Amino acid sequence: MSSSGALLPGWVKAVHAISRLFGVAAAGLILLSIFVVCQMVFVRAVLGQSSIWQTEFVTFSLVAATFIGAPYILLTRGHVCVDIVPLLLRTPGRRALHLLGSAMALTFCVFFLYAAVPWWYEAWQTGQTTSSMWRARVWIPYLSVPVGLALLCLQFAAEIHLVFTRREAPFGLAPKEES
């Protein structure tokens, strides 16, 4: 992130704040999933009862954590990055490579979002539920996909803006000038 938060435009600060909030929510979902798995093991192994809702809940929670946590991962550069090529380039080349890669990723996310919204909307409109005894309404966990993707698109746009306006170094690497 930029060394001085005061230099960031308001919309970028807002996107960063929401990404952090979603990161906390994603971590909470993962933690909750761990507790539910432990409860499911106890119910099945100790009490000898069957589980009804736990498997679906954990599956939906982990998928939701993945999508709503993705903007935070982008914000903190927590994703896997092979940076051999950027390390070999000078700052202008790094900037161009970063902008190209981020624009391609943003384009992919926009197309994914474009496909996810009707998918969620159909589940909401038709009242789809899971086929289990729990009969969970699927529009609720499905909502995490377009919401997470929308914020991921905004986070990519913020990152592109910061690198393009030279408020942030590409790939978070210190500037490398000609020797």
RAQUI-V126614 format. One record per residue. N is the residue number from 1. PHI is phi in whole degrees, 0 to 359 (* if undefined). BURIAL is # if it has 9 or more other C-alpha atoms within 8 Angstrom, else .. Layout:
BEGIN
N PHI BURIAL
N PHI BURIAL
END
This chain:
BEGIN
1 * .
2 298 .
3 291 .
4 236 .
5 297 .
6 293 .
7 278 .
8 280 #
9 297 .
10 303 .
11 292 .
12 290 #
13 301 #
14 295 .
15 297 #
16 297 #
17 295 .
18 292 .
19 299 #
20 296 #
21 299 .
22 294 #
23 297 #
24 296 #
25 298 #
26 296 #
27 297 #
28 297 .
29 295 #
30 294 #
31 298 .
32 299 .
33 298 #
34 298 .
35 296 .
36 293 #
37 298 #
38 298 .
39 296 .
40 296 #
41 298 #
42 299 #
43 298 #
44 281 #
45 278 .
46 270 .
47 273 .
48 70 .
49 258 .
50 271 .
51 268 #
52 249 .
53 249 #
54 296 #
55 298 #
56 295 .
57 300 #
58 295 #
59 299 .
60 296 #
61 293 #
62 289 #
63 294 .
64 298 #
65 299 #
66 297 #
67 284 #
68 280 #
69 272 #
70 301 #
71 297 #
72 294 #
73 298 #
74 296 #
75 301 #
76 266 .
77 56 .
78 273 .
79 281 .
80 287 .
81 222 .
82 265 .
83 249 .
84 297 .
85 295 .
86 301 #
87 293 .
88 279 .
89 268 #
90 279 #
91 305 #
92 300 .
93 293 #
94 300 #
95 299 #
96 297 .
97 297 #
98 298 #
99 296 #
100 297 .
101 297 .
102 293 #
103 295 #
104 294 .
105 295 #
106 298 #
107 299 .
108 301 .
109 296 #
110 296 #
111 295 .
112 297 #
113 298 #
114 301 .
115 279 .
116 284 #
117 297 #
118 296 .
119 299 .
120 294 #
121 299 #
122 297 .
123 296 #
124 289 #
125 296 .
126 272 .
127 68 #
128 303 #
129 230 .
130 287 #
131 275 .
132 282 .
133 295 .
134 293 .
135 54 .
136 294 .
137 286 #
138 283 #
139 296 #
140 292 .
141 290 #
142 297 #
143 299 #
144 296 #
145 290 #
146 292 #
147 294 #
148 297 #
149 293 #
150 298 #
151 291 #
152 297 #
153 299 #
154 295 #
155 293 #
156 297 #
157 298 #
158 296 #
159 296 .
160 300 #
161 300 .
162 295 #
163 287 #
164 298 #
165 272 .
166 63 .
167 273 #
168 217 #
169 283 #
170 298 #
171 62 .
172 69 .
173 270 .
174 298 .
175 303 .
176 234 .
177 258 .
178 293 .
179 269 .
END
